Amino acid sequence: MHDGYRTWSKAKLVERLASLEQYHLQSQALVDRDRETAQDALRDSEERLRAIWQTAVEGIVTIDERGRIESMNPAAERIFGYAAAELIGKNVKVLMPAPYRENHDGYLDNYKRSGHAKIIGIGREVVGQRKDGTTFPMDLSVSQVKLHDKMIFTGFVRDITDRKRLEKEILQISELEQHRIGQDLHDGICQHMTAIELMAEVLETKLAKQAKSLAPDAEKIARETREVISQTRALSRGLSPVLLESEGLMSALKELASNTHDIFRISCQFFCLKPVLIDDLTTATHLYRIAQEAVSNAIKHGKAHEIQIVLSLEGGTLTLAIQDDGVGIQSPATKKKGMGLQVMKYRAGIIGGSVEVRKSDNGTRVICTINR
């Protein structure tokens, strides 16, 4: 015992011990209060997260490093038609149609091995599959979190079926309006201009007999009228390039190649070894526009001297390929150039297809595929 304590009386020692005990009790009370406050804050945070999880509009699905589903919120249950209990522990590829289902494990293994992410941190449009087997377009964004030595992936899903249907309807209305204008130009204005051309030719014949000095003016009017008719018909074909017949796309692509050769003085050829008949005007028009955009990009940005347009149908897969010998894809692409690619991909998505752009040693290859 410290020497100073030896002079204390017993009463003082008892008082001192009592005060120390009181201090200990007060300190313990503060610790307990702080612990209770921390626990209240934790419970409040958990309740907030639970409320967000339960009421989120977007579907939320979490998976482990092996792709097994750990949890899904009510919105995800509604989107996919499953109860969470049906999927816990199952591979997330059950929510994907072929061929994405077969490729998913490979993507996950490649990411764990290389660290190169194709979708993590980047939102993109993909295809999901419901419990009843139906497929639907969805926006998907994936994030990752490392907890201790465990990696968790969280997918945020939004069903965009209604949005895609509305976009398709708007684009169809636009295409139909362009088609109507093209038909009006061809059937209306061109017919009137043809009548004027005939009248000018009749006038030229009369003037050649009665006033020879004025005959050249009438001939010039007829010649200029023919040029206006030619330009109007070309404009009409541009607005409505694909005819209603099933062979319309082949004819339109052949004419695209021919016009490209005549206007830009470069080699542009169309190949179609076997007839590819498309009865759906919307599909044919979108394919034509994709080819038109690819050809335009090859000329303007790729500085191509030779372009090939190939249309084929093999094993139920329709393929439209545009190959050029230009300088290839430039990186980074400008926003204007990037918009052309986005428009091609959007058009392909509208008709249930996809577009891939490949750079090669001898130019660029644009490939649009549709499973029919």
C-alpha positions in Angstrom: 0.0 0.0 0.0 1.2 3.5 -0.8 2.7 5.2 2.3 0.2 8.1 2.1 -2.7 5.7 2.7 -1.3 4.6 6.1 -2.4 7.8 7.8 -6.0 7.5 6.6 -8.6 6.4 9.1 -10.8 3.4 8.5 -13.8 5.6 7.8 -11.8 7.6 5.2 -10.7 4.4 3.5 -14.3 3.1 3.4 -15.4 6.5 2.0 -12.7 6.3 -0.6 -13.6 2.8 -1.7 -17.3 3.8 -1.9 -16.4 6.7 -4.2 -14.3 4.4 -6.4 -17.1 1.9 -6.6 -19.5 4.7 -7.5 -17.1 5.9 -10.2 -16.9 2.4 -11.6 -20.7 2.1 -11.7 -21.0 5.5 -13.5 -18.3 4.5 -16.0 -20.0 1.2 -16.6 -23.4 3.0 -17.1 -21.7 5.3 -19.7 -20.3 2.2 -21.5 -23.7 0.5 -21.4 -25.4 3.6 -22.6 -22.9 4.0 -25.5 -23.3 0.3 -26.4 -27.1 0.7 -26.3 -26.9 3.8 -28.5 -24.6 2.0 -31.0 -27.0 -1.0 -31.0 -29.9 1.4 -31.6 -28.1 3.0 -34.5 -27.2 -0.4 -35.9 -30.8 -1.6 -35.7 -32.0 1.7 -37.3 -29.5 1.2 -40.1 -30.6 -2.4 -40.6 -34.2 -1.4 -40.7 -33.5 1.3 -43.3 -31.6 -1.1 -45.5 -34.4 -3.7 -45.1 -37.0 -1.2 -46.1 -35.0 -0.2 -49.1 -34.4 -3.8 -50.1 -38.1 -4.6 -49.7 -39.5 -1.6 -51.6 -36.9 -1.0 -54.3 -38.4 -0.7 -57.8 -35.3 -2.4 -59.3 -34.8 -6.1 -58.9 -31.7 -6.9 -56.7 -29.9 -10.2 -56.9 -26.7 -11.1 -55.0 -24.4 -14.0 -55.9 -21.2 -15.4 -54.6 -17.9 -16.0 -56.4 -19.2 -19.2 -57.8 -22.3 -17.6 -59.3 -24.7 -19.1 -56.7 -27.6 -16.9 -55.7 -27.5 -15.7 -52.1 -30.5 -13.4 -52.0 -33.1 -11.6 -54.2 -35.5 -8.9 -53.2 -39.3 -8.8 -53.9 -38.9 -6.8 -57.1 -36.6 -9.5 -58.5 -39.1 -12.1 -57.5 -41.8 -10.3 -59.5 -39.6 -9.7 -62.5 -38.4 -13.3 -62.8 -41.5 -15.0 -61.4 -39.6 -17.0 -58.8 -39.8 -17.0 -55.0 -36.4 -16.3 -53.5 -36.5 -19.6 -51.7 -36.6 -21.4 -55.0 -33.4 -19.9 -56.2 -31.1 -19.6 -53.1 -28.0 -21.7 -53.7 -28.7 -22.1 -57.5 -26.5 -20.8 -60.2 -27.6 -17.4 -61.4 -27.5 -18.6 -65.0 -31.0 -20.1 -64.4 -32.2 -16.5 -65.0 -30.6 -16.4 -68.5 -31.6 -17.9 -71.8 -29.2 -19.6 -74.2 -26.6 -18.9 -75.3 -25.8 -16.6 -72.3 -26.6 -19.4 -69.9 -23.9 -21.6 -71.3 -21.3 -18.8 -71.4 -21.9 -17.3 -68.0 -19.5 -19.5 -65.9 -16.8 -18.9 -68.5 -17.2 -15.1 -68.1 -17.1 -15.4 -64.3 -14.0 -17.6 -64.4 -12.3 -15.3 -66.8 -12.9 -12.3 -64.6 -11.6 -14.1 -61.5 -8.5 -15.1 -63.4 -7.8 -11.9 -65.3 -9.6 -9.2 -63.4 -11.0 -8.0 -66.7 -14.7 -7.1 -66.3 -17.0 -7.0 -69.3 -20.1 -5.9 -67.4 -19.2 -5.1 -63.8 -19.6 -1.4 -63.2 -21.1 -0.9 -66.6 -24.8 -0.9 -67.2 -26.0 -2.6 -70.3 -29.0 -4.2 -72.0 -29.2 -8.0 -71.8 -31.9 -10.7 -72.0 -33.4 -12.4 -69.0 -35.6 -15.5 -68.7 -38.6 -15.9 -66.4 -39.7 -19.0 -64.6 -42.2 -19.8 -67.3 -39.4 -19.8 -69.9 -40.3 -16.5 -71.6 -37.5 -14.0 -72.2 -37.5 -10.2 -71.9 -35.1 -7.3 -72.3 -33.7 -5.8 -69.2 -31.2 -3.2 -68.0 -28.5 -4.8 -65.9 -25.7 -3.2 -63.8 -23.4 -5.2 -61.6 -21.3 -4.1 -58.6 -18.9 -6.1 -56.5 -18.0 -5.9 -52.8 -15.2 -7.8 -50.9 -16.2 -8.8 -47.4 -13.1 -10.2 -45.6 -11.9 -12.9 -47.9 -15.2 -13.3 -49.8 -16.4 -11.6 -53.0 -20.1 -10.7 -53.4 -21.6 -9.6 -56.7 -24.8 -7.5 -56.7 -27.0 -7.2 -59.9 -29.5 -4.5 -60.3 -32.2 -5.4 -62.8 -35.0 -3.4 -64.5 -37.5 -4.9 -66.9 -37.6 -2.6 -70.0 -40.1 -4.6 -72.1 -42.6 -1.6 -72.2 -39.8 0.9 -73.1 -38.5 -1.3 -75.9 -42.0 -1.8 -77.2 -42.7 1.9 -77.2 -39.3 2.6 -78.9 -40.2 0.0 -81.6 -43.6 1.6 -82.2 -42.1 5.1 -82.5 -39.4 3.8 -85.0 -42.1 2.0 -87.0 -44.2 5.1 -87.2 -41.2 7.0 -88.4 -40.4 4.4 -91.0 -44.0 4.3 -92.2 -44.1 8.0 -92.5 -40.9 8.0 -94.5 -42.4 5.3 -96.7 -45.5 7.4 -97.2 -43.5 10.5 -98.2 -41.5 8.4 -100.6 -44.6 7.0 -102.2 -46.1 10.5 -102.5 -43.0 11.7 -104.2 -42.9 8.8 -106.6 -46.6 8.6 -107.4 -47.5 12.3 -107.1 -44.8 14.7 -107.9 -43.0 12.5 -110.3 -46.2 11.9 -112.3 -46.8 15.7 -112.5 -43.2 16.4 -113.5 -43.5 13.7 -116.2 -46.6 15.5 -117.6 -44.7 18.8 -117.7 -41.8 17.0 -119.5 -44.2 15.7 -122.1 -45.7 19.2 -122.6 -42.2 20.7 -123.0 -41.3 18.1 -125.6 -44.6 18.9 -127.5 -43.8 22.6 -127.3 -40.3 22.0 -128.6 -41.7 20.2 -131.6 -44.1 23.0 -132.4 -41.5 25.7 -131.9 -39.1 23.8 -134.2 -41.6 24.4 -137.0 -42.8 27.9 -136.1 -40.1 29.6 -134.1 -36.8 27.8 -134.4 -35.0 30.3 -132.2 -37.2 29.4 -129.2 -37.0 25.6 -129.7 -33.7 25.2 -127.7 -35.4 26.9 -124.7 -38.2 24.3 -124.7 -35.6 21.5 -125.1 -33.8 22.9 -122.0 -37.0 22.9 -120.0 -37.6 19.3 -120.9 -34.0 18.3 -120.0 -34.1 20.1 -116.7 -37.5 18.5 -115.9 -36.1 15.0 -116.6 -33.2 15.8 -114.1 -35.7 16.9 -111.5 -37.7 13.7 -112.0 -34.5 11.6 -111.7 -33.5 13.3 -108.4 -37.0 13.0 -107.0 -37.1 9.3 -107.7 -33.7 8.9 -106.1 -35.1 10.7 -103.0 -38.1 8.6 -103.0 -36.0 5.4 -103.1 -34.0 6.8 -100.2 -37.1 7.4 -98.1 -38.6 4.0 -99.0 -35.7 1.8 -100.1 -37.3 -1.6 -99.6 -40.3 -2.7 -101.6 -43.1 -4.8 -100.0 -42.1 -7.9 -102.0 -40.2 -10.6 -100.1 -37.2 -10.0 -102.5 -37.2 -6.3 -101.7 -34.2 -6.3 -99.4 -32.0 -8.1 -101.9 -33.0 -5.6 -104.6 -32.5 -2.6 -102.3 -29.0 -3.8 -101.2 -28.0 -4.4 -104.8 -29.1 -0.9 -105.7 -27.3 0.5 -102.7 -24.1 -1.2 -103.9 -24.6 0.1 -107.5 -25.4 3.7 -106.3 -22.4 3.7 -104.0 -20.1 2.7 -106.9 -21.6 5.3 -109.3 -21.6 8.2 -106.8 -18.3 7.6 -104.9 -16.4 5.9 -107.7 -15.3 3.0 -105.5 -15.8 -0.7 -105.8 -19.0 -1.8 -104.0 -20.5 -5.2 -104.6 -23.5 -7.1 -103.3 -23.3 -10.9 -102.8 -26.2 -13.2 -102.0 -25.5 -16.8 -103.1 -28.9 -18.1 -102.1 -32.2 -16.0 -102.2 -33.0 -14.6 -98.8 -36.7 -13.8 -98.7 -38.0 -11.5 -95.9 -41.7 -10.9 -95.8 -41.5 -8.4 -92.8 -41.1 -4.9 -94.2 -39.9 -3.6 -90.8 -37.1 -6.2 -90.5 -36.0 -5.6 -94.1 -36.0 -1.8 -93.7 -33.9 -2.0 -90.5 -31.4 -4.3 -92.2 -31.1 -2.0 -95.1 -30.5 1.0 -92.8 -27.8 -0.9 -91.0 -26.1 -1.7 -94.3 -26.5 1.9 -95.4 -24.9 3.2 -92.2 -22.0 0.7 -92.4 -21.3 1.7 -96.0 -21.5 5.4 -95.1 -19.0 4.9 -92.2 -16.7 2.9 -94.4 -16.5 5.8 -96.9 -16.5 8.8 -94.6 -14.4 7.5 -91.7 -12.7 4.4 -93.1 -11.6 6.0 -96.4 -12.4 2.7 -98.0 -11.8 1.9 -101.7 -13.6 -1.5 -101.7 -16.7 -2.6 -99.9 -18.6 -5.9 -100.0 -22.2 -6.4 -98.8 -23.1 -10.0 -98.1 -26.5 -11.3 -97.2 -27.0 -15.0 -96.2 -29.3 -17.4 -94.4 -27.8 -20.5 -92.9 -29.3 -22.9 -90.3 -31.9 -20.4 -89.3 -29.4 -17.6 -88.8 -29.7 -14.5 -91.0 -26.4 -12.7 -91.5 -25.8 -9.3 -93.0 -22.1 -8.5 -93.3 -20.4 -5.3 -94.6 -16.6 -5.6 -95.2 -14.4 -2.7 -96.2 -10.6 -2.2 -96.8 -10.4 1.1 -95.0 -8.3 2.3 -92.1 -10.3 0.3 -89.6 -12.0 1.4 -86.3 -10.4 4.5 -84.8 -9.9 4.7 -81.0 -11.0 6.6 -79.2 -14.1 7.1 -81.4 -15.7 10.5 -81.6 -19.2 11.0 -80.3 -20.5 11.5 -83.9 -18.9 8.2 -85.1 -20.1 6.4 -82.0 -23.7 7.4 -82.6 -23.6 5.6 -86.0 -22.6 2.4 -84.3 -25.2 2.9 -81.5 -28.0 3.4 -84.1 -27.0 0.2 -85.9 -27.1 -1.7 -82.6 -30.4 -0.1 -81.7 -31.9 -1.1 -85.0 -30.7 -4.6 -84.7 -32.1 -4.9 -81.2 -35.5 -3.7 -82.4 -35.7 -6.7 -84.8 -34.3 -9.2 -82.3 -30.7 -9.2 -83.6 -27.3 -8.0 -82.7 -24.4 -6.1 -84.3 -20.7 -6.8 -83.9 -17.9 -4.6 -85.3 -14.6 -6.3 -85.9 -11.3 -4.7 -86.9 -9.1 -6.6 -89.2 -5.7 -6.1 -90.9 -7.5 -5.1 -94.1 -10.3 -2.9 -92.7 -13.5 -3.3 -90.8 -16.2 -5.9 -90.8 -19.8 -5.1 -89.5 -21.9 -8.2 -88.8 -25.6 -8.2 -88.0 -27.1 -11.5 -87.1 -30.7 -12.5 -86.4 -31.9 -16.0 -85.3 -35.1 -16.7 -87.2 
